[in-house]
Structures are given as structure tokens and as C-alpha cells.
Amino acid sequence: MNGEEHLISMLVNNKPGVLSRVAGVFGRLGYNIESLCVAATTDPEISKITLVSKSNSDSTERTKKQLEKLVDVVEVTELSQIQSVQRELILIGIKLHQEHRAEIARAVDIFGCKIISMKSDYYILEVVDNKEKIETVLNYFAPLGIEEIARTGVIALEKEQ
Amino acid sequence: MKKTGSDIILETLKEEGTDVIFGYPGANTLPIHDRLRESPIRHYLMRHEQAAAHAADGYARATGKVGVCLSTSGPGATNMVTGIATAYMDSTPLIALTGQVTTNLLGSDAFQETDIIGITMPITKHSFLLNDVREVESTLKEAFELARSGRPGPVLVDMPRDVLTASYAGKSRSNNGQRSKKQHTSPKEKLEQIKHIATYLNRAERPIIIIGGGVKLGKACTQLSELIEKGRIPFVTTMMGIGSIDSSNGFNLGFIGTHGNELANSTVHHSDFILAVGTRFSDRSTSTIEEFAPLATIAQIDIDPTSIGKNIKVDLQLISDIGEAITEMIPLIEKKERPEWFQRINKERELSEKRGSCEGCGPAGKLISMIQDIMPEKTIAVADVGLNQIWTVRSWQPKTPRGLITCGGMGTMGFSVPAAIGAKIGVQNQEVVAFSGDGGFYMNIQELATISCYNLPVKIVVFNNGNLGMIRQLQDLFYGSRFNASELGNKVDMVMVAKGFGIDAGRVSVNDPESGIEKMRKTDGPYLLEVMVDPDAYVFPLIPPGLSNIEMIYGRSD
């Protein structure tokens, strides 16, 4: 689906069903949720949802208003690349073929990946970085044979309050 | 003293001002129906849960109070869905109480179990599952607050049976209620926006005010009337706004949109400034958006931020309670005569009246006016959906905001009879007349039993043309007269059916109705008047789909 990606950070009441309601708003608008990360804040009654949505519209005004209308949503902010720090954690499972061992070792070094599991010929690498860096790492390892990945989706905080 | 969850619910309802519940029992509501026996709250047993929801809706629209309906779990709850959606689209304050299986059975596909909260998520303002008897009181209070505050709407409260029977003697525990939200605009910003709008309004040469359903909901009719009189500004309404200002007010130009009147549509089209209050600019009122009011600067005031600029690009906006905003604005409005604008409007009015070939609402419209003349002044009209609805909203001239009730957003057939039941129970001393077509009438026909059983003196007027009239008209005009699935036939003797339900009834032709209307007026109890109408009686003018507000057609030949 073509369209703009938007990074949205929301504070919501930590209650059953909140996620369903939030997802419902995007579903009804026909926007896809590319990634979503949710956990409690320092206040156990409030959770933060960080999500990336993709829509045909370049404006998030309508989405923001619909989300704010939900009773359990406290605050909605759209985050920009420049004004926030963004991180994502990815686990990459790589099958180790003899001919690629050296190259993989070198890549792990360059990209600063951590090898967090080593079983005979299967490594699991961990990368924590912004989206662009992660895409670079994935593109690099792709031809070397990625078995499986798991991503958290982007989380972000504004640089200034 | 120990109380059960049911007791707490009923007491809280009473504290929140509930006098009446429209409901239908089931296995999972037995505990609460049991406690209702001794409760001061009157329970009206409907004959279908959809009707219970419509009745609560009609009650709320007629009185301004929060309507309450009650059903059991499973099919009882799903039967209320259409009624809840109807209330949601028109922003009626409603509490829908639904029975539910015991908490330990949730998610197990138990008997009559359904995830009604999941099902109604898109059509409720919010919903709650009561899972702790200690939080029942605070949750219910919060539900009422949500239903009636800001932009009102239906709130569903799902009640598992074990919570209804659980006992609790302590104080109500808070359910960790909602944090207060960030305000969109500070009072200072609001004042600035009000000044801006007032400035534009004063400067405008061809201004018009569009009044939507939100003005009555916001109880701002008096203030708006004052502003109109002071600034001498003409106004139109959407269908939901009819009655906000007395229809006979000299500045009233009618209602806009697909089935509105030509004067209203053309005046908006030629205006240079529009102040839109409490309207969401639905497609029914704007028609083709690209061609709506091409010359106008548009200012919109609404309490719901999502309604502003949603469909129409708006130049000035104010998110505020309408009453407060208008009150602040009145001192800033200048009295201006604008003779050229009024001259133009009057000329347009003459032209549209001269269009004698326009059938308008025909004999049905005359009949409705006749009924309004003969019934007491404070009579409330409740319209269903279809030709009967348009005839009614164009012919009945309400003097008060709650004088005309119809469902606009959802257009639910079968709304008028149960809604009239709710309205009648709400207003007690005023007469209530439900208008319907034969199609809509069949949809909640079982409520004749409710009317008869409680001896509610509701008057029902059914326009019987043996067809789904609006569909027939649209098929005739836009589908080359290829009628299909729009004929209901004439085998049913409606008068006999009504009498079979224990309701006095009579039949007249639309061309000769006086005796029937007289009989209806004189009957103390409920009465059904079947009015035979020619299937070729349509409603004009109307805007064909896809065309703009000024491209109305006046007859078949256009």
C-alpha cells in the first residue's frame, strides 16, 4: 500500500479493551498499522502506545481527533524524525553457512550487532537502533540467508518537553 | 446494609434521574428484573428489544433526559444494536444496559453469550463491562456522565449475572476513572475566535446561519434565537435542526439538503458567509461537497472537534459548548439591515412558490398540516423514514425544539412507533403523533401490543401506498421505472390488525381525510389512522444523487 507513514505516540488508560478501541479507529479509517508497541508508563494506570500508521492521507489531524475522542485516550502526539529519538529492537536468526562465516563476523562488528544465541550453525543477532539503520542491517544480511526475524516496532520519545 | 449489584444499579439509576426503563427480560436479567419490582423506577415491557432502544431514544429526544433501555444477553443485546446505532448517529444520550453471562463463563460461547461490547464498539460513545460489584456505582455514574456530556451519545453497560447477584455493603470504589483531557483551546483563544467570527459575520453582505441538531442537544436554542434577532440574520436548518427556532420565525428559510426546500438550498449557495452551528455537514445536507456554497467563508462552532472540518473545508472554527459561545458572541453582533440580501431572498422565495408544477408534498402534506392544526399546540410529531418522513418534516411546523422527532443519521425504518411510545411516556401531558409508511410500520408492528397493554394514547398515522415509497420513487426516477422489491401489496387489512391488537382504528383516503382525523382527535386512548395513498404520490423537489444543492428536480419530467 502506498502512502505516508506517521509516527504516533499516545497515552491511554491501562484497561482491557483499550488497544481494541484504538485499533478500531485505524481500521475504520482504512489505515494500516505498520507497527505497534505498548507498555505501562511509570504510572501503572497509564500506558503508552507508540505506533506507525500508513495512510493515503498526508495529514494526521483527523486520525488524531478520532483517537482523542476515545474515552480511554488521554493524549495523542505525532512525532517527527527531527524532534524525537527513535529506537527499535530486532532479533535476526541467521543460518551459518561455512562460506559466509567471515562476512557475518565482519558485519556483526561493523553494525554493532550482539550475538545473543549461538547454536551449531544458527545465530541470533540483536540490533537496537533507528529504523534506517535496521533496514540497512536487514538489507545487508538478506543475501546471506535470514531465517526469521522479530521486531518490536518503533518506540520514541520527544527530545524536548 | 448489604445490597446486591442489582440494588446498587437501580439506586444509582434513580440518583441519576432515571424514572423509566424500557426493557425486555431474559435469563441473565432475572436478578435485576426481580429488584425492579419494588423500585420506584417504572419498567415498560416492550415487545422487541430493538423497540426498547428506540423507545429510550424517543424518550430522550422528547424530554432532553438520558434514555435507559435494558435487554438480556445474546439475542436480546444484539436486537438492540440497530437502536443503539440510531441513537449514536443522532447523538442521543442513552444508557443501554445488557445482561451478560457470569464472569467465569465469559469467552466460552455459553448459552446466550455474545461480545456485545465488541459488537457495539463503533456505535457507542463508550462501553463498560461490570466485573466488580464494588465498582458498579462509580462505573454507572461515569456512564451517565459520558452519555450526557460533550457530544451526547449511547453508552453500553454490560452486566454479568454474578455481579448482579453479588452483595456488597461498603462504599463505592472508584473504577480509576478517566483523567481529564487536555483542552483544545484556552478561554483566551476561544474569545479570540469568537471575535473573529463576529467580525466576519458583521462584515458579510450575504450571511446565513446553518442550524444543526447540535443546537438543541446543546440547549442553546434561546441564545441562538437572540443572536438571529439582534443581527437580523437569515437561517436555515438541517433536518435534525428543525424546530430549534420556532418554524414561523421570519428569518427561517427552511431546511437544506437532498430533500430540503429550494429557497434554503439556493440561499446557502449564494451566501458569502456561513455560520454553521451544531451541524456535522453530513452528505445529506451538503450534497456534492465540491459544489457546496462556493462563494462562502465558512465558520463552524461545535463541541465535538471531530465534526469540525470533517467534510467541508472550514475557514474559521471554534470548539466550544454552543450555548457558551453564542452567549459571548451576542454583544459583538451588530444589527444590520442588509436590504439587498433580503430583497434577493424574497425574490427567490416568490420564484420557488410560483413553481406551481411542483407536487411538493401533495395531499399527504396537506393532511399532516391538517392534523397539526387540529391537535393541541404542544403536540409532538414523530416521523419514520421514507416518503412519510419527508412529507412530515416539510409539513409539520414545530414551535419548540422537541416538537418534531425523526431519525436522520441512520434513517432507521420502524423508528417512529416505538420512539413515539418513549416520547409519550416522557412527556405525559402532551399529545404524540407517530407518522409512518406501511413499510416502516411493519418493522415494529409488535409494539401495538405494548401500546394497547399500557393504554398509551399515542396516535399513529400510517400512509399506506402498498409500496416502499421512497425506493419506488428512486427506481422510477433513476432506474428507468424498473420497479423491484419495492411493492408490499395490499392484502393486509391494517385496521383489522390494529383492532386485533386492541387499538381503535380507521381508514381514510388521503384526499378525503377529515372524518378520520376528527375521530382520531376525539379518541381518548390510542388510535391508528390508515391513510390510503396513491403509489405515484412522491415527494418533490429533491436532489438527484451526485448533483449539487442547486440542482433540484421538481417532477418526473425534469
Boltz contact constraints between the chains, C-beta under 6 A:
constraints:
  - contact:
      token1: [A, 24]
      token2: [B, 121]
      max_distance: 6.0
  - contact:
      token1: [A, 45]
      token2: [B, 176]
      max_distance: 6.0
  - contact:
      token1: [A, 65]
      token2: [B, 305]
      max_distance: 6.0
  - contact:
      token1: [A, 65]
      token2: [B, 306]
      max_distance: 6.0
  - contact:
      token1: [A, 66]
      token2: [B, 306]
      max_distance: 6.0
  - contact:
      token1: [A, 69]
      token2: [B, 306]
      max_distance: 6.0
  - contact:
      token1: [A, 71]
      token2: [B, 126]
      max_distance: 6.0
  - contact:
      token1: [A, 71]
      token2: [B, 178]
      max_distance: 6.0
  - contact:
      token1: [A, 74]
      token2: [B, 179]
      max_distance: 6.0
